[in-house]
Amino acid sequence: MFGGVYGTVLASGLLAALDQKGGEYTPFYDASWVLVTACAAALAHGYSHHMTTHQQGSARHRWSVLVRALWNEWPMIVATLPTVLLLVTAGLTGWDSYGVTAVGLGLNTALLFGWGSFVALRVGYRLGSALLIGMADATIGLVIIVANAVIK
C-alpha cells in the first residue's frame, strides 16, 4: 500500500510540475522523467530503509538485505505506470497537455481512492470505513489538483 500511494502521489506531482503553460509540450520526455524519478525515489527509499535497519552480519548478508529492501520498492515504480502510459499515449495521439494533465490527475486521484479502499477492506475494515479511508487517500490527490490550479 505504501509504495502504491507514494508512487501515485509522486506521479501526480511530477505530472503537474512537468506541464508548463507556454512551454514546449514533450509527453515522451515527461513520461521518461516520471519513470526515472520513480526508480530513483524507489532506490533512495529502499536504501534508506536498509541503512536505518542496519544489522550486524556478514557482508553477504548485508548485501542480501539491501537487495531485498530495494526489490520491495517495486510497487512505487508500478504505481507510476498509469501516468507513464497516459503520457506515452498522449505523445502517440497528439493529445494536448491540458487534457492529459487533467485526466492524469483525476485518474491518479481515483487510483488513490482505490488503493485506500481496497487495502482497508483487505485488512478487515467494513465497507463504510474502507470507503472513508479511500476518501482520505483521494484527498491527497485533490490537494495536488488544487495546488496545480493555484500555482499555475
C-alpha positions as CSV (number, residue, x, y, z in Angstrom):
1,M,0.0,0.0,0.0
2,F,2.7,2.4,1.0
3,G,4.6,2.1,-2.3
4,G,1.4,2.3,-4.3
5,V,0.2,5.5,-2.6
6,Y,3.7,7.0,-2.7
7,G,4.2,6.2,-6.3
8,T,0.8,7.6,-7.3
9,V,1.4,10.8,-5.4
10,L,4.8,11.1,-6.9
11,A,3.4,10.6,-10.4
12,S,0.7,13.2,-9.8
13,G,3.2,15.8,-8.6
14,L,5.5,15.2,-11.5
15,L,2.7,15.3,-14.0
16,A,1.5,18.7,-12.6
17,A,5.1,20.1,-12.4
18,L,6.1,19.0,-15.9
19,D,3.1,20.6,-17.5
20,Q,4.2,24.2,-18.0
21,K,2.0,26.8,-19.6
22,G,3.6,28.3,-22.6
23,G,6.4,25.7,-22.5
24,E,7.0,23.1,-25.1
25,Y,4.9,20.0,-24.5
26,T,7.0,16.9,-24.6
27,P,4.9,13.9,-23.4
28,F,7.6,11.2,-24.2
29,Y,10.2,13.2,-22.3
30,D,7.8,13.7,-19.4
31,A,7.0,10.0,-19.3
32,S,10.7,9.2,-19.1
33,W,11.2,11.6,-16.3
34,V,8.2,10.2,-14.3
35,L,9.7,6.7,-14.7
36,V,13.3,7.8,-13.9
37,T,12.2,9.8,-10.9
38,A,10.1,6.8,-9.6
39,C,13.1,4.5,-10.0
40,A,15.4,7.0,-8.2
41,A,12.9,7.5,-5.4
42,A,12.4,3.8,-5.0
43,L,16.2,3.2,-4.8
44,A,16.6,6.0,-2.3
45,H,13.7,4.8,-0.2
46,G,14.8,1.2,-0.2
47,Y,18.4,2.2,0.6
48,S,17.3,4.5,3.4
49,H,15.2,1.7,4.9
50,H,18.2,-0.6,4.7
51,M,20.5,1.9,6.4
52,T,18.1,2.7,9.2
53,T,17.6,-1.0,10.0
54,H,21.3,-1.9,9.6
55,Q,22.2,-5.1,11.5
56,Q,25.4,-6.8,12.2
57,G,26.3,-9.7,10.0
58,S,28.5,-10.8,7.1
59,A,28.9,-8.7,4.0
60,R,27.0,-11.2,2.0
61,H,24.0,-11.0,4.5
62,R,24.1,-7.2,4.3
63,W,24.1,-7.2,0.5
64,S,21.2,-9.7,0.6
65,V,19.2,-7.5,2.9
66,L,19.9,-4.5,0.7
67,V,18.8,-6.2,-2.4
68,R,15.6,-7.3,-0.7
69,A,15.0,-3.8,0.6
70,L,15.4,-2.4,-3.0
71,W,13.3,-5.1,-4.5
72,N,10.4,-4.4,-2.1
73,E,10.1,-0.9,-3.6
74,W,8.7,-2.2,-6.9
75,P,5.1,-1.1,-6.0
76,M,6.3,2.5,-6.1
77,I,7.5,2.2,-9.7
78,V,4.5,0.2,-10.8
79,A,2.2,2.8,-9.3
80,T,3.6,5.4,-11.7
81,L,3.0,3.3,-14.8
82,P,-0.6,4.6,-15.4
83,T,0.8,8.1,-15.7
84,V,3.7,6.9,-17.9
85,L,1.3,5.1,-20.2
86,L,-1.0,8.1,-20.3
87,L,1.9,10.3,-21.4
88,V,3.1,7.8,-24.0
89,T,-0.5,7.6,-25.4
90,A,-0.6,11.4,-25.4
91,G,2.6,11.5,-27.4
92,L,1.3,8.9,-29.9
93,T,-2.1,10.6,-30.4
94,G,-1.1,14.3,-30.2
95,W,-3.3,14.8,-27.1
96,D,-2.9,18.3,-25.7
97,S,-1.1,18.9,-22.3
98,Y,-4.1,20.4,-20.5
99,G,-6.2,17.4,-21.2
100,V,-3.5,14.9,-20.3
101,T,-2.8,16.7,-17.0
102,A,-6.5,16.9,-16.1
103,V,-7.2,13.3,-16.9
104,G,-3.9,12.1,-15.3
105,L,-4.6,13.9,-12.1
106,G,-8.2,12.7,-12.0
107,L,-7.1,9.1,-12.7
108,N,-4.4,9.2,-10.0
109,T,-6.9,10.6,-7.5
110,A,-9.3,7.7,-8.4
111,L,-6.4,5.3,-8.0
112,L,-5.6,6.7,-4.6
113,F,-9.2,6.1,-3.6
114,G,-9.0,2.6,-4.9
115,W,-5.7,1.9,-3.1
116,G,-7.0,3.1,0.2
117,S,-10.4,1.4,0.0
118,F,-9.0,-2.0,-1.3
119,V,-6.3,-2.2,1.4
120,A,-8.8,-1.2,4.1
121,L,-11.2,-3.9,3.1
122,R,-8.4,-6.4,2.8
123,V,-7.2,-5.8,6.4
124,G,-10.7,-6.1,7.8
125,Y,-12.4,-2.7,7.8
126,R,-16.1,-2.6,7.0
127,L,-17.2,-1.2,3.7
128,G,-18.2,2.2,5.1
129,S,-15.0,2.7,6.9
130,A,-13.0,1.4,3.9
131,L,-14.6,4.0,1.7
132,L,-13.8,6.7,4.2
133,I,-10.2,5.6,4.2
134,G,-10.2,5.6,0.4
135,M,-11.6,9.2,0.5
136,A,-8.8,10.2,2.9
137,D,-6.2,8.8,0.4
138,A,-8.0,10.5,-2.5
139,T,-7.8,13.8,-0.6
140,I,-4.0,13.7,-1.3
141,G,-4.8,13.7,-5.0
142,L,-7.3,16.5,-4.6
143,V,-4.7,18.6,-2.8
144,I,-2.3,18.1,-5.8
145,I,-5.1,19.2,-8.2
146,V,-5.9,22.3,-6.1
147,A,-2.2,23.1,-5.8
148,N,-1.7,22.7,-9.5
149,A,-4.6,25.1,-10.2
150,V,-3.4,27.7,-7.6
151,I,0.3,27.6,-8.7
152,K,-0.5,27.9,-12.4
